Amino acid sequence: MDPTQLQAALSGAGAILVLAGVGGVAWVAATELRLRAIRRGRMQTAGGGGYGAPAGHRTSGAGLGSQLLGGVRRLGQQAAVRDPAQLSVLRNRLMQAGFYNREAPTIYLGVRAAALALATLGVVVLLPLIAGGKGGMGGIAMAGVMAGVAILGPDQVLKMRRTTREREYSDGFPDLLDLLVASVEAGLSLDAAVTRVTEELARRYPNLTVHLRFLVLELRAGKSRKDAWSAFADRLGIDDARQLATMLRQAEEMGTSLGDTLTVFSQDMRAKRMLRAEEKALALSAKLTVPLILFIFPCLLGSLMLPAAARLMQVFGKH
């Protein structure tokens, strides 16, 4: 047997063993999930919660989903036990991205662990293809893509959601301050003004309104104004909110008028918003340079040179 045939035989045997292992693991997992779903369905039926066969089918589907979620949660709990110091930081990041559940950090860590496990399994399955020589580069590329998605995918999704929400917070914060100033100058207290502003901004800035509702609930629960506004700024994660929390704390400590303080801060926010708009307008010309060079300039050059080229072809074609 020559080396080529030996390598092909080893690659085939390795692929068969890997597929057999994956199939065995999948069969065991599916059997365990099915048995747990059956047990849960029997318990719910014994409790009087069933309504015939369709309800039983719905219970089995819900049981399968709950089993998958439970597995992800257990993976996340194991990861959290290994690194408990990062839970508070991760919870803050998840809240800034819009995940407010108490179990969100555990589920996020479980999703990361499951993605890594699936990527590892995919790389193992692709090993015979890589070692066989045929399609080796394609297998390496697929393995690299799976590894990159598993490692960077959850963080990138979280970052994209966080960036989108921070943009909404920055756009809505000047309107929030204007409404606060109008409410305070109309005679409302700061807490009542926040409640009123929350109702007004619910349709225009829904994500910002969620954090305002948290702020209102914390104030009603008896949390100090300083701590409540600091927590509000931490949840938003933008500099404007931190500056507002610091300004309110200083105004409360020094006894200055909240109306005057909010008015000055609102004017400053409007000036900053105008400066950001002017900055974007001035940067537009520089950003349009590359599209002009890549797309418009070749078309313009072709339109100018094409008649001359056609004329030259006619002149030289006669000779």
N, C-alpha and C positions, 0 to 999 in steps of 0.2 A: 504494500500500500504506500503510495507516494505521499509526501507531506501535505499536498493540497487536499487529497481525499481524507487524510487523517484530521486535518483542521476542520473540514466540512462535517465529518462525523462527530467530532467533539462539540462543534457549535450546535448541531442538531440535538445531541443528547442534552446539552446544557439548556437549550430552549424548551425541550420536553419536560425536564425536571423543574424548571422555573414555572412553566404553565401549570404543571401538576400541583406544585406548592401553592400557587396563587388560587387555583381552583379549589383546593382543599380548604384553605383559609376562608375563601368566600362561601363555600358550602357550610362550614361550621358556623360562620357568623350569621348567615341567612337562617339556618336551623334554630340558633339561639334566639334571634329576633322573632321568628315565627312562634316559638314556644312561649316567649314572654308576652307577645301580643295575645295569644290564646288564653293565657292565664289571666291577663288583665281583662279581657272580654268576659271570661267566666265570672270574675269577681264583680264586674259591673252588672252583669245579668243577674247574679245572685242578689245584688243590692236593689234590684227593681228599676234600673235605669234604662233597660232595653225597650225598644219599640218595634220589634219584628226584625226581619232579615235585613232590610236596608240599613237600619240603625246599627246592626251588628257589623256590616261591611264598613260603615263610617267609623265605628269604634276601632276596627282593625287597622284602618288607614291612619287614624289619629294615633293609635298605639305605636305603629311603626315610626311615625314622625317623632313622637315623644321619646322613643328608644334611641333614635339617632341623636336627638338633642341631648338626651341624658349621657350618651357616650362622649359627645363633644364637651359637655360640661365636666365630666370626669377627667378628660384629658387636660382641660384648662385648670382644674383644681390641682392636679399633679404638678403642672407647670408653675402655678402660683405658690405651691408649697416650696418648690425649689428656689424661687426668687420672690419672697413676699414684700421686699422693700420697694419693688417697682409697681405695686398695685395701685397706690394712691396717685402716682404720676400717670399711669395708664388710665385710671378712672377719670382723671381730669381731661386727658386727651379725648377720651370717648365722649364725654359730656360736651366738649367743644365741637365734636363732629356730629352730635345729635343723638347719641345713644345714652339714655338716662336710666336704664334698668340697673338695679343693684348687681345683677349677675352679668352685666355686659363685659367687664374685664375677664371673668372666667370663661365666658363663651368665646371671646376674642382670642384668648390664649389657646383654647381648645381648637378653634378653627385653624390657627397657625400650625398647631401640632398635627392636625389631620392633614393639612395641605402638605406639610413636610413628609408625612408618612406616605401619602399618595404619590408624591414626586419621587421618593426613594423607591417605591414599588415600580413606578414607571421606568426609572433608570435601570432597575434590575431586569425588567422585561426586555429592555432594549439592548442589554449587554450582548446577547448572542448575535444580534444584527450588527453591532459595532465590531465584535470580534470576528465575524464571518468575512469581513472585507467588502462584500457587496452592500452598497448603501451605508457604508461606515460613516461618511460625513453627514448624511442625512440623520442617522441615528444620534450622532454627537450633537447635531443642532437641535433635535427634538429634546434630547436629555437636558441640554443647556437651557432651552426655553422653559421646560417644566420646572427645573431647579430655580430659575429666576422668578417665575410666577409664584412658586411656593414661598420663596424667601422674601421677595419684595412686594408681592401682590397685596396682601392685607394692609401693609403699611401705606402703600400708594393709594388704595381705596380710602383709607382713613384720612390721608393727607388731602385728597381731592374733596371729600365732603367737608373737611375743616376749612379749606380755602374758600369753597363756595359760600359757606355760612359766614365766615369772617367778612367776606365782601358784602353780604347782606347786612351784617351788623354795622359795618362802616358806613354804608349808604343810609341806614335808618337812624343812626345815632343823632345827627343834627336835627332831624324831625322830632325825635324823642325829646331833645333838650328844648326845642321851641314850644312843644306842647306842655312840658313841665313848667317852663317860664310862664306861659299863659295861665296855667291852672293855679300856680302859686300866687301870681299877681291878682288872680280873681278871688283869692281869699281861702283857698284850700290848703290844708297841711300837706307836707311832702308825701306822707304815706297815702293820703287820699288822692293826691295828684298822680301818684304812680298807678293807683288802681284805675283812675279815669283814663290815663294815657294808654294803659294796657288794653282797654276796650276800644280805643280809637285806632290803635295800630294793628289790631288783630287781622284785618284783611290785607293790609299792605305789606307788613313784615311779620309773617306767621312764626318764623323761627325765633326772631327777637322777642316776640310776644310770649313764647314759652318761658324764656328766662325771666321776663318781667313777672309772669305768674308765680314762678318760684320765689322771686324776691318778695312779692306780696304775701305769699304764704309764710315765708320766714318772718316777716315783720309782724304778721298777725299772731304767729306762734310765740312771740315774745323775744325774739332774737334782737340784739342791739342793732341800731341802725348802722353803726360803723362796721360790724361784722357782716351784716346782711349785704351791704353794698360792696364790701371787699370780696365776699363769695360770689356776688353777681359779676364783678369784674373778672374774677378768675375763671368763671364759666364761659364768659364771652371770649376772653383771651386777646383783646385788642387794647391798644394803648389809650384810646379815648375813654374807655370804661374805667381803666385804672386811674387816669387823671381825675375823672369825675368822683370816684370813690375817695381819693385823697383830698380833693377839694371839699367834699361834704364833711369829711372827718375834721378837717381844719376849721371849717366854718362852725361846726358844732362845738369844737373845743374853745374857739375864740369868741363865740357868741355873735358873730356877724349875721347880717340879714341873708336868708337863703334866697330871697327874690333877687337881690342885687348880685349875689354871687352867681346864681344860675344865669342871670342876664349877661354878665361879663363872659362867662364860660360859653354861652350859646353864641355870642358874637364872635368869640375866638374860633369856635367850631365852624361857623359859616365862612369866616375868612380862610380857614384851612381847606374847606371844601372847594372854595373858589380857586385857591392856589393849586390844589390837585387837578382841577379841571384845566387850568392854564398850563400846568406842566404836561398833561396829556396832549393838549392841543399843540404845544411847541414841539413835543417829541414826535408828532405825527409826520412831519416832513422827513425826519431822519429815518423813521420806520418805512416810509414809502419808497426810499431810495432803492432798496434791494428789489422789490417787485417791479419797479420801473425798469431797472437794468435787465432783469431776467425775462420779463414778458413784453413790456411795451416797446423798449428800445429795439429788440430784434425785428418786431413787426414794422416799426417805423423805418428802420434801415432797409428792410426788404421792399417796402412800398416805394422808397426813394430810388433804390438801385435797380429794381426790376425793369422799369421802362428803358433805362440806359443799357442794361444787359440785353434786352430784346432788340434794341436798335443796333448794338454792336454785332449781334448774331446775324441780323439781316444784312449789314454792310459787308461783313466778312464772308457771308454765305454767297454773295454775288460773285466774289472773286474766287 
